[in-house]
Amino acid sequence: MTDDHAVPEASQQLLVDARALRGLAHPLRARLLDELTLHGPATATLLGQRLGESSGATSYHLRQLSRYGFIDDEPGREGGREGGRERWWRVRPGGWNMRGQVFLRDPATRQVVRAVLDRHFQQRRERLERWTALVRERPDDPAVRRWENAAADSTGHVRMTPEETAEFTGALHDFLRSWSERFRDRTAESHPGTESVEVHTDVFPVLAEADREDPRDGER
């Protein structure tokens, strides 16, 4: 049996299609991808220990994430497909992109993309809230003091057309990718004193329609 799901080269950005979207919908796969993103390469055993799951479960779901192109083998590690030791996994260097609005318009993918996006934004919000709580409750903690002047948040408003906004977003993403490339292969072991730094970007119009009744209310 052949798999006709075409996955681009690891250096290229993965555009998530409907099939890969469903592959990402499993909660454990989302947690595994999050762990690899935040903490760098790991094995199924290490991830199982962190998440309280069996290595068999994490190994299976890691292979599924690899099948859909979200992760691949960490180069330079012993083991792998032909080795006798465990595979080391990493997030694909090229990253991935999901057309969430397109999937939300399609009744066939609307439910699964809502689940994926809701979980994504919940995890993102929880990490920000944990940092904010640390700053509020433990301001004199050495780790907090070390990072307090580096962390930042801001909100800006610019009046643009959709076309100008798309151009702006593309330039912003190119800038972020260029900086990320400088630090791509760093790990906690290779660069002591570093932490996983999270950057949130939300580009959206403030529409009058947003003040109207939530269209999902009738579906709940």
Contacts in CASP RR format, 6 or more apart in sequence:
PFRMAT RR
TARGET T0000
AUTHOR 0000-0000-0000
METHOD contacts of the structure
MODEL  1
MTDDHAVPEASQQLLVDARALRGLAHPLRARLLDELTLHGPATATLLGQR
LGESSGATSYHLRQLSRYGFIDDEPGREGGREGGRERWWRVRPGGWNMRG
QVFLRDPATRQVVRAVLDRHFQQRRERLERWTALVRERPDDPAVRRWENA
AADSTGHVRMTPEETAEFTGALHDFLRSWSERFRDRTAESHPGTESVEVH
TDVFPVLAEADREDPRDGER
3 67 0 8 1.000
5 19 0 8 1.000
5 20 0 8 1.000
5 67 0 8 1.000
5 68 0 8 1.000
7 14 0 8 1.000
7 67 0 8 1.000
7 68 0 8 1.000
7 69 0 8 1.000
8 14 0 8 1.000
10 72 0 8 1.000
10 92 0 8 1.000
10 93 0 8 1.000
10 94 0 8 1.000
11 93 0 8 1.000
11 94 0 8 1.000
12 94 0 8 1.000
13 94 0 8 1.000
13 95 0 8 1.000
13 96 0 8 1.000
13 97 0 8 1.000
14 20 0 8 1.000
14 69 0 8 1.000
14 70 0 8 1.000
14 92 0 8 1.000
14 94 0 8 1.000
14 95 0 8 1.000
14 96 0 8 1.000
14 97 0 8 1.000
15 96 0 8 1.000
15 97 0 8 1.000
15 98 0 8 1.000
15 99 0 8 1.000
16 24 0 8 1.000
16 96 0 8 1.000
16 97 0 8 1.000
16 98 0 8 1.000
16 99 0 8 1.000
18 103 0 8 1.000
18 106 0 8 1.000
18 108 0 8 1.000
18 109 0 8 1.000
19 68 0 8 1.000
20 68 0 8 1.000
20 69 0 8 1.000
20 70 0 8 1.000
21 98 0 8 1.000
21 103 0 8 1.000
21 109 0 8 1.000
21 112 0 8 1.000
21 113 0 8 1.000
21 116 0 8 1.000
22 112 0 8 1.000
23 29 0 8 1.000
23 64 0 8 1.000
23 65 0 8 1.000
23 68 0 8 1.000
24 30 0 8 1.000
24 33 0 8 1.000
24 65 0 8 1.000
24 68 0 8 1.000
24 70 0 8 1.000
24 116 0 8 1.000
25 112 0 8 1.000
25 115 0 8 1.000
25 116 0 8 1.000
26 61 0 8 1.000
26 64 0 8 1.000
27 119 0 8 1.000
28 51 0 8 1.000
28 53 0 8 1.000
28 57 0 8 1.000
28 58 0 8 1.000
28 61 0 8 1.000
29 61 0 8 1.000
29 64 0 8 1.000
29 65 0 8 1.000
30 116 0 8 1.000
30 119 0 8 1.000
30 120 0 8 1.000
30 123 0 8 1.000
31 51 0 8 1.000
32 47 0 8 1.000
32 51 0 8 1.000
32 58 0 8 1.000
32 61 0 8 1.000
32 62 0 8 1.000
32 65 0 8 1.000
33 65 0 8 1.000
33 70 0 8 1.000
33 71 0 8 1.000
33 91 0 8 1.000
34 123 0 8 1.000
35 42 0 8 1.000
35 47 0 8 1.000
35 50 0 8 1.000
35 51 0 8 1.000
36 42 0 8 1.000
36 47 0 8 1.000
36 71 0 8 1.000
36 89 0 8 1.000
36 90 0 8 1.000
36 91 0 8 1.000
37 91 0 8 1.000
37 196 0 8 1.000
38 196 0 8 1.000
38 198 0 8 1.000
39 188 0 8 1.000
39 196 0 8 1.000
40 90 0 8 1.000
40 91 0 8 1.000
40 187 0 8 1.000
40 188 0 8 1.000
40 196 0 8 1.000
41 74 0 8 1.000
41 77 0 8 1.000
41 88 0 8 1.000
41 89 0 8 1.000
41 90 0 8 1.000
41 187 0 8 1.000
42 50 0 8 1.000
42 88 0 8 1.000
42 89 0 8 1.000
43 86 0 8 1.000
43 87 0 8 1.000
43 88 0 8 1.000
43 89 0 8 1.000
44 55 0 8 1.000
44 56 0 8 1.000
44 58 0 8 1.000
44 59 0 8 1.000
44 62 0 8 1.000
44 86 0 8 1.000
44 87 0 8 1.000
44 89 0 8 1.000
45 55 0 8 1.000
45 58 0 8 1.000
45 86 0 8 1.000
47 53 0 8 1.000
47 58 0 8 1.000
47 62 0 8 1.000
48 54 0 8 1.000
48 55 0 8 1.000
48 57 0 8 1.000
48 58 0 8 1.000
51 58 0 8 1.000
62 71 0 8 1.000
62 87 0 8 1.000
62 89 0 8 1.000
65 71 0 8 1.000
65 89 0 8 1.000
66 72 0 8 1.000
66 89 0 8 1.000
69 92 0 8 1.000
69 96 0 8 1.000
70 91 0 8 1.000
70 92 0 8 1.000
70 96 0 8 1.000
71 89 0 8 1.000
71 90 0 8 1.000
71 91 0 8 1.000
71 92 0 8 1.000
72 89 0 8 1.000
72 90 0 8 1.000
72 92 0 8 1.000
73 80 0 8 1.000
73 81 0 8 1.000
73 87 0 8 1.000
73 88 0 8 1.000
73 89 0 8 1.000
73 90 0 8 1.000
74 88 0 8 1.000
74 89 0 8 1.000
74 90 0 8 1.000
77 87 0 8 1.000
77 88 0 8 1.000
78 85 0 8 1.000
79 85 0 8 1.000
79 86 0 8 1.000
79 87 0 8 1.000
79 88 0 8 1.000
80 86 0 8 1.000
80 87 0 8 1.000
80 88 0 8 1.000
81 87 0 8 1.000
93 184 0 8 1.000
98 113 0 8 1.000
98 116 0 8 1.000
100 113 0 8 1.000
100 117 0 8 1.000
103 109 0 8 1.000
103 110 0 8 1.000
103 112 0 8 1.000
103 113 0 8 1.000
104 110 0 8 1.000
104 113 0 8 1.000
104 114 0 8 1.000
124 198 0 8 1.000
124 200 0 8 1.000
127 198 0 8 1.000
128 198 0 8 1.000
128 200 0 8 1.000
131 151 0 8 1.000
134 141 0 8 1.000
134 144 0 8 1.000
135 144 0 8 1.000
135 148 0 8 1.000
135 151 0 8 1.000
138 144 0 8 1.000
139 145 0 8 1.000
139 148 0 8 1.000
147 195 0 8 1.000
157 206 0 8 1.000
158 168 0 8 1.000
160 168 0 8 1.000
162 205 0 8 1.000
165 203 0 8 1.000
165 205 0 8 1.000
168 203 0 8 1.000
169 203 0 8 1.000
172 201 0 8 1.000
172 203 0 8 1.000
173 201 0 8 1.000
176 199 0 8 1.000
176 201 0 8 1.000
183 194 0 8 1.000
186 194 0 8 1.000
188 194 0 8 1.000
END
